[in-house]
Amino acid sequence: MVDMHYIQIEVLRKLIVSPKTRYTDLNVYGLENNAFQYRLQKLIKKEYIKKVEDKYSLTSTGLGFVEKISYTDAVIRQQAIQYTVIICRTDNGKYLCYQRTGEPHYGKIGFPYGKMHQGEKITDAACHEFKEKTGIQVESLQYEFTEQIITDGAYISDSIYYVFSLNLEQEFNVISEGYTCFWVDEKEMRANDWVYGFDEIYLNSSLEKVTQTYPLTISYDSLLVYHISSSSASRQEV
């Protein structure tokens, strides 16, 4: 249950289905003016609602808040977290792996991945995460598939992974500080102590047919940011 007085919850419920409502119509329990006004002011102070002329409505903050709660019981709904994952592999059967250095999943192995940010395009997020984890800036990544991982919700949320691939002729040296990435031979991949769900992502990726391998051309600019480029590569928007 949301940590909020039941009167305030009822006000929000009313404004969900009646976006512009008068004061008297909001006071569904018929409270005295002072008591009800106190609860309204609490919502206004939190910037959940606003008054325009003689009617009340939800603010942008309020809209974002009610989008997260259940209308029937005012419980905050736990949302699935969205990630981008980059599976980088080489012609000689090496995979670029990433080891977690913090909780959750401390010490577990996955591929370079990270949470998506509000307003970020999926492909941009994937390229950003790859650069952050490896120090390598890529011009493009190939979208492969989407994987949904369902959990019991005990300590990790359900997750949606947008999986991309980068197929190279050979390995490169990882230069990013603060992250642990390393190459693993395909024969040893199944023995990894995986981040929850990444064994399924690996299995599904290994069944995918590799359609194109990019020649490895690494350069760096004045900011010491490395780049992998391919003249034939093109970004696929998803």
Secondary structure, DSSP 8 states (H G I E B T S, - for coil): --SS-HHHHHHHHHHHHSSSEEHHHH-TT---HHHHHHHHHHHHHTTSEEEETTEEEE-HHHHHHHHHB-TTT--B----EEEEEEEEEETTSEEEEEE--SSSSTT-EE-SEEE--TT--HHHHHHHHHHHHHSEEES--EEEEEEEE---SSSS--EEEEEEEEEESS------SS-EEEEEEGGGGGGS-B-TTHHHHHHHHHHS-----B---EEE-TT--EEE--TT------
